[in-house]
């Protein structure tokens, strides 16, 4: 597994940081919401012994990296109440139509004491004008309003900058990396955060 094919800032290094900080025990049930090609799934299963599953709106297969993949989204998860010990959500909430309902749905699926691991774009403006890009303050407020206790929020904007520079150097389409309009990202002075919260 290589970081250069991860489609989120910080690559698997940032994913590993979240998993280590969450202090998950081997065998813990974890879902990767928006699992993509399954790199984070493979990492959780192979290196940490987690019972991992993926969720994608339109999965191309029902298994990735030896882990099951289910059809669903952050707003509509295919799991029962309190089914998961932890949820991983990388670069997904900024693309949801309703982040408030998505956070409530994530809360529903987590067991009491379960851990939510988020990383995503945020606006560094005093007040964001893009409904998909909250400020850091809004991220904390919305996460707590959904019933979570925020344990930590770290800024990883440097990883976003490095990813964009690397894309430019490799003649990649930056918009395809983040699925957001590049001019809007510039207007919002985009940053990148990592957040851990407990139910």
N, C-alpha and C positions, 0 to 999 in steps of 0.2 A: 504494500500500500504506500502510495506516494502522495505527499502534500500537494504536488504540482497539478494533480488532477482533481483535487477537492474543489468544489464550487462555492466555497464560503471562505471569507477572510479568516486567516489564522490556521486554516486547514485542520488536519487531524491533531496537531499540537494543541490547538484551543479546545477541541473536542475532548482530548485526554485530560486537559486541565479541569474541565467541568466534571468529568467522571471521577477523577481523583478527589476533587473537593467535595463531591457528593458522598464519598465514603460508602459506596454501594458494596454489599457483600456478594460473593460469588453465588450465582443462582437467582439473584434478584430479577424480578420481572420489569423490563424496561421497554418502552415503545419509542421509536424514532419517528416523529411526525414530519412527513415530507422527506422520506429517507433517500430519495434520488436513486443513485446507482448502487447504494448499499455499503459505501466505504465505512461510515460510522457504525453500521450494523456489524460488519465484520470485525471491526476494532473491539466493540463491546463483547462480542461472543468469544473471539479468539484470545484476546489479551486480558480480558477481565472476567471471563467465565459467566457473563450475564445471560439471562434468558431473554434475548432480544427479539423484538418483532418490529416490522416496518409498516408505515401507513403512507399511501400515495393516492391522489385523486383518481388516477388512471394507471394502475400498475401494469407493467408490461409482462410481469411474471408473478407467480404466487410465492416465490422464494428467492432471496438474495443472500449471499454469503452464508448459506445454510440456515437462514432465519425466515420465518413466514412473513409475507407481505400482504396487507389487507387494503381493500378499497375504502377510502375515507378522507377526511380533511380535519383541520384543527377545529372547525366549527361543528363537525359531526364525526365523532370517533366511533369505530366499530367495536367498542369494548363496554363491558358492564360497569356499573358504579364500583369505585374503589378496587379496580382490577390490577393496577400497576403500582410498583414500588417507586418508579421514577419515569419521567418523560423527558425526552430530548427533542428540542425544537430549534433547528438552526436555519436562519434566514427564511422563516415561514410567516411569522405574525405580520410582518410589513406587507405581505401579499394577500392577507385575508380581507374579506369584505367587512367583517365585523369583529374587531379585536376584542371587544368587551365580551361578546358571546363565546369567542374562541377560548379566552382565559377561563370563563365559567365552565366550559366543556372540559378543559384540561384539569380543572379542579375536581370535577365530577369523577373522572376516571382514576385519579390518584387515591391511594390508600391514605388514611390519616397518618400524618408523619412522613408522607411521601415527598420526593424532591422533584421540583421542576427546574430543568436546565435550559436556559434560553440564550441564544446569541442572535443578534440582528442589527439592522440599520437603525439609527436614530437621528433626529434633527438637532443640530447644535445652535439653532436659533433660539431666541428667548421664547418664541411662540411659533410652533410649526404651522404651516399653511397646507400641508399635505396630510390628509387623514390617515394615511398609511405609515407616516413617519412621526412618531411622538418624540417629545423631548425626554431627557432622562427623568425629569420630575414626573412627567405624565406616565412614563413606564412604571415607576414605583407606585404612583397613585392607583393606576389601573390594575396592577398586579395585586395590590393589597385589597382593593375593592372587590376583587374576585374571591377573596378569602385566604390569600396566601400571606405568609410572613417572609419578607425579603431578607435573605441572609447575606448576600453580597451583590454588588454591582460594580463591574470593572470596565474601564474604557480600553478598547482595543482598536482605536481608530488607526493606529500605525499599521496594523495588519491589513486594514481596508486599503490604505494608501499603497502599501507594498503590492497588494493584489492588482490594483488598477495599473500601477507602473509596469508590473510584469506583463499584464495583458497588452498594454500599449507596445512594449518591446517585442512581443510575440505576434503583433498584428491581429490580436483578437478583438472581437466586437464586445466592447465593455458592457453595452446594454444587455447582451445575452447572458452575461455573468450574473447580474443582479435583477434582471427582469423589471427594471425601472427606467424611466426616461432620464437620459444622462443630464439634460439641462435642468430637470427638476431636482436631481440629486445635488447638482451644483448650487442651485438656489437655496436648497435646504441646509447647505453646509453639512453634509452627511458625516456622521461618525458611526462607530460600531461598538456595541456593548456586549458584555457577557453577564448574565444574571442567574443566581441560584435563589430559589425560594422554597419554603416548606409549607405543606398543607397543614 
